[in-house]
Amino acid sequence: MRIALAQVPHPESFDAGLAEVLRTLGEAAARGAAVVCFPECVLKGMRGTDYPVVALEAREHDVALERVASAAAAARIHVVLPTERPHDGAWQNGAYVFGADGAILGYQSKNQVPPEEEPFFAPGTARRLFEIDGIPIGIVICHEGWRYPESVRWAAARGARIVFHPNFCGAKGASGASEPATAHWGDTFFEKAMACRAGENHVWFASVNFALPVQECATSLVTPDGRCLAAAALNEASLLVADVDPAAATGFLARRLAPDRYREDTAGR
């Protein structure tokens, strides 16, 4: 399966964000990708950061779904579109998955919301798998993928071959500030965590960040044995396209989890 990971600039407005999604979606399809994944809250940007982002409007949410559905169908490509959504009188952070026919296959909410996002987003309470051309995939959103390994294991143990990880990892920073690429992939905590999530579960891990002035991890594709197959350059907008072998993701260690061995011993035996 050929997948595309879109390290796009952080949007300055809804119109700019949606235009970049539609443009990049078309480029991914032209390069033969079966699916393209974008960073967290790609339409208008990430709240709770040093970017001045206001909440997505319900009208903008609906317009975006209609436009992306139409573009996905025209290009015959699956799309993982991370965005806020209105839900039960609140807003959730998560990602829609579109089929290559433009149909919305479902939404995965961000369930482990970090403290700085709690004023903006209500956490979800359920997880699910999706299928892309018959291949099961999972989705974890930013913080929960870094700090809560259970989120990735849940998907891998149920047959996911690829776990997509849309995120915002970095900052706008002071004027002119930038973070140069580190000497080696895996120098940062976040890239180390990618290797762990992939290797500890025997699953492909596809992490997608924005191109940020201060960028703490690269958009990366990690193999089921924890090696970086491909990574985008930091601070630069790019479309990372790579071929993966779903059969290489066995989920072996994830499926060996034995929950009955974690019961609390209250008797001291």
C-alpha positions as CSV (number, residue, x, y, z in Angstrom):
1,M,0.0,0.0,0.0
2,R,1.3,3.4,-0.9
3,I,0.6,6.0,1.8
4,A,1.1,9.8,1.9
5,L,1.8,11.9,5.0
6,A,1.2,15.6,4.5
7,Q,3.6,17.9,6.5
8,V,1.8,21.1,5.6
9,P,2.3,24.6,7.1
10,H,0.1,25.5,10.0
11,P,-2.8,27.4,8.4
12,E,-3.3,31.1,8.8
13,S,-7.1,30.8,8.2
14,F,-9.8,28.3,7.5
15,D,-9.8,29.1,3.8
16,A,-6.0,28.6,3.6
17,G,-6.2,25.4,5.5
18,L,-8.9,23.9,3.4
19,A,-7.2,25.0,0.2
20,E,-3.9,23.3,1.3
21,V,-5.8,20.1,2.1
22,L,-7.5,20.0,-1.3
23,R,-4.2,20.8,-3.1
24,T,-2.2,18.2,-1.2
25,L,-4.9,15.6,-1.6
26,G,-4.7,15.9,-5.3
27,E,-0.9,15.7,-5.3
28,A,-1.0,12.5,-3.2
29,A,-3.4,10.9,-5.6
30,A,-1.3,11.9,-8.5
31,R,1.7,10.1,-6.9
32,G,-0.3,6.9,-6.5
33,A,-1.1,7.0,-2.8
34,A,-4.1,5.0,-1.6
35,V,-4.5,7.2,1.4
36,V,-3.3,10.6,2.6
37,C,-3.1,11.7,6.2
38,F,-2.9,15.3,7.5
39,P,-1.7,16.8,10.9
40,E,-4.0,17.5,13.9
41,C,-6.7,20.1,13.4
42,V,-5.4,20.8,9.9
43,L,-8.3,23.0,8.7
44,K,-7.9,26.0,11.0
45,G,-5.0,25.1,13.2
46,M,-4.3,23.9,16.8
47,R,-5.9,25.7,19.7
48,G,-4.0,25.8,23.0
49,T,-0.7,26.7,21.3
50,D,1.1,29.9,20.6
51,Y,-0.8,30.2,17.3
52,P,-3.8,32.6,17.6
53,V,-6.5,30.0,16.5
54,V,-10.2,30.5,17.1
55,A,-12.6,27.6,17.2
56,L,-13.8,26.0,14.0
57,E,-17.3,27.2,13.1
58,A,-20.1,24.6,12.5
59,R,-20.5,26.1,9.0
60,E,-16.8,25.7,8.3
61,H,-16.9,22.1,9.6
62,D,-19.8,21.2,7.2
63,V,-18.2,23.0,4.2
64,A,-14.9,21.2,4.7
65,L,-16.6,17.7,4.9
66,E,-18.5,18.4,1.7
67,R,-15.4,19.7,-0.2
68,V,-13.1,16.9,1.0
69,A,-15.6,14.2,0.3
70,S,-16.0,15.5,-3.3
71,A,-12.3,15.8,-3.8
72,A,-11.6,12.3,-2.4
73,A,-14.2,10.8,-4.7
74,A,-12.8,12.7,-7.8
75,A,-9.2,11.6,-7.0
76,R,-10.2,8.1,-5.8
77,I,-8.1,8.4,-2.6
78,H,-8.8,7.7,1.0
79,V,-8.3,10.7,3.4
80,V,-7.6,10.9,7.1
81,L,-8.8,14.4,7.9
82,P,-8.0,15.5,11.5
83,T,-10.4,18.3,12.6
84,E,-12.5,19.5,15.4
85,R,-16.2,18.5,15.3
86,P,-19.3,19.6,17.2
87,H,-20.6,16.7,19.4
88,D,-23.2,16.6,22.1
89,G,-23.1,20.4,22.6
90,A,-19.3,20.5,22.8
91,W,-16.3,20.2,20.5
92,Q,-14.1,17.1,20.1
93,N,-10.7,16.8,18.6
94,G,-10.2,13.9,16.3
95,A,-10.1,12.7,12.7
96,Y,-12.6,11.7,10.0
97,V,-11.8,8.9,7.6
98,F,-13.1,9.2,4.0
99,G,-13.3,6.3,1.6
100,A,-12.1,6.6,-2.0
101,D,-15.7,7.1,-3.0
102,G,-16.0,10.2,-0.8
103,A,-18.1,8.4,1.9
104,I,-17.3,9.2,5.5
105,L,-16.3,5.9,7.1
106,G,-16.3,7.4,10.6
107,Y,-14.6,9.6,13.2
108,Q,-12.0,8.7,15.8
109,S,-12.0,11.1,18.7
110,K,-9.0,12.1,20.8
111,N,-9.8,10.4,24.1
112,Q,-6.7,11.3,26.2
113,V,-6.8,15.1,26.0
114,P,-3.8,16.9,27.6
115,P,-4.4,19.5,30.3
116,E,-3.8,22.5,28.0
117,E,-6.5,21.3,25.6
118,E,-9.2,20.6,28.2
119,P,-10.7,24.1,28.0
120,F,-11.3,23.6,24.3
121,F,-12.1,19.9,23.7
122,A,-14.3,17.2,25.3
123,P,-12.6,13.8,25.3
124,G,-14.1,10.9,23.4
125,T,-14.8,7.6,25.1
126,A,-14.5,5.0,22.3
127,R,-12.0,3.6,19.8
128,R,-12.5,2.0,16.4
129,L,-10.8,0.5,13.4
130,F,-11.2,1.6,9.8
131,E,-10.5,-0.3,6.5
132,I,-8.6,1.1,3.6
133,D,-8.7,-1.3,0.6
134,G,-9.4,-4.1,3.0
135,I,-6.4,-3.2,5.3
136,P,-7.4,-2.4,8.9
137,I,-6.0,0.9,10.3
138,G,-6.1,2.7,13.6
139,I,-5.8,6.3,14.5
140,V,-4.4,8.0,17.6
141,I,-4.2,11.7,18.0
142,C,-1.0,13.5,19.2
143,H,-0.7,13.3,23.0
144,E,-2.4,10.0,23.4
145,G,0.1,8.4,21.0
146,W,3.1,9.8,22.9
147,R,2.0,9.3,26.4
148,Y,-0.6,6.5,26.4
149,P,0.8,3.4,24.7
150,E,-2.5,1.6,25.3
151,S,-4.1,3.7,22.5
152,V,-1.8,2.1,19.9
153,R,-1.9,-1.4,21.4
154,W,-5.7,-1.3,21.3
155,A,-5.6,-1.0,17.5
156,A,-2.7,-3.4,16.9
157,A,-4.3,-6.1,19.1
158,R,-7.4,-5.9,17.0
159,G,-5.7,-6.3,13.7
160,A,-4.6,-2.8,12.6
161,R,-1.7,-3.0,10.2
162,I,-1.0,0.8,10.2
163,V,-1.7,3.3,13.0
164,F,-1.9,6.9,11.8
165,H,-0.8,9.5,14.3
166,P,-1.8,13.1,13.4
167,N,-0.2,15.6,15.7
168,F,0.9,19.1,16.5
169,C,4.4,18.9,18.0
170,G,6.3,22.2,18.3
171,A,5.6,25.9,18.3
172,K,5.3,29.0,16.3
173,G,8.2,30.4,18.4
174,A,9.6,33.9,18.4
175,S,10.0,35.8,15.1
176,G,12.7,34.2,13.1
177,A,13.2,31.3,15.5
178,S,13.7,27.9,14.0
179,E,14.8,24.5,15.1
180,P,17.4,22.8,12.8
181,A,17.1,19.2,12.0
182,T,18.8,17.0,14.6
183,A,21.8,14.9,13.5
184,H,20.0,11.7,13.7
185,W,16.3,10.7,13.6
186,G,15.3,9.5,17.0
187,D,17.2,12.1,19.1
188,T,14.0,13.6,20.5
189,F,11.6,12.0,23.0
190,F,8.8,12.1,20.4
191,E,10.7,10.2,17.8
192,K,11.9,7.7,20.3
193,A,8.2,7.2,21.2
194,M,7.3,6.6,17.6
195,A,9.9,3.7,17.5
196,C,8.5,2.3,20.7
197,R,4.8,2.4,19.5
198,A,5.7,0.6,16.3
199,G,8.2,-2.0,17.7
200,E,6.3,-2.9,20.9
201,N,3.2,-3.7,18.9
202,H,4.6,-4.9,15.5
203,V,2.6,-2.3,13.6
204,W,3.4,0.4,11.0
205,F,3.3,3.8,12.7
206,A,2.7,6.8,10.5
207,S,3.1,10.1,12.4
208,V,2.2,13.4,10.7
209,N,3.2,16.8,12.1
210,F,2.9,20.3,10.7
211,A,5.9,22.1,9.1
212,L,6.6,24.4,12.1
213,P,9.2,27.1,12.8
214,V,10.0,25.2,16.0
215,Q,9.4,21.5,15.2
216,E,10.0,18.9,17.8
217,C,9.6,15.8,15.6
218,A,9.5,15.0,11.9
219,T,6.6,13.5,10.0
220,S,7.8,9.9,9.9
221,L,6.9,6.4,8.8
222,V,8.2,3.7,11.2
223,T,8.4,0.0,10.4
224,P,6.9,-2.7,12.6
225,D,10.3,-3.4,14.1
226,G,10.8,0.2,15.1
227,R,13.1,1.5,12.4
228,C,12.5,4.8,10.6
229,L,11.7,4.0,7.0
230,A,11.3,7.6,5.9
231,A,11.1,11.1,7.5
232,A,10.4,14.6,6.2
233,A,12.8,17.4,6.8
234,L,12.0,19.6,9.7
235,N,10.5,23.1,9.2
236,E,9.7,22.4,5.5
237,A,6.3,21.7,3.9
238,S,6.5,18.3,2.1
239,L,4.5,15.3,1.1
240,L,6.1,12.1,2.3
241,V,5.1,9.2,0.1
242,A,6.2,5.6,0.8
243,D,5.1,2.0,0.2
244,V,4.4,-0.3,3.1
245,D,3.8,-4.0,3.3
246,P,0.8,-4.5,5.5
247,A,1.7,-8.2,6.0
248,A,4.9,-7.1,7.8
249,A,2.7,-5.8,10.6
250,T,1.9,-9.0,12.6
251,G,0.7,-7.4,15.8
252,F,2.3,-10.3,17.5
253,L,3.4,-8.7,20.8
254,A,0.2,-6.6,21.0
255,R,-2.0,-9.7,20.8
256,R,0.0,-11.5,23.5
257,L,-1.3,-9.0,26.1
258,A,-2.9,-11.0,29.0
259,P,-5.2,-8.6,30.9
260,D,-6.0,-11.3,33.5
261,R,-2.3,-11.0,34.7
262,Y,-2.8,-7.4,35.8
263,R,-5.4,-7.9,38.5
264,E,-4.7,-6.1,41.7
265,D,-3.5,-8.3,44.5
266,T,-5.3,-7.1,47.6
267,A,-4.5,-10.2,49.6
268,G,-0.8,-9.8,49.4
269,R,-0.2,-13.2,47.8
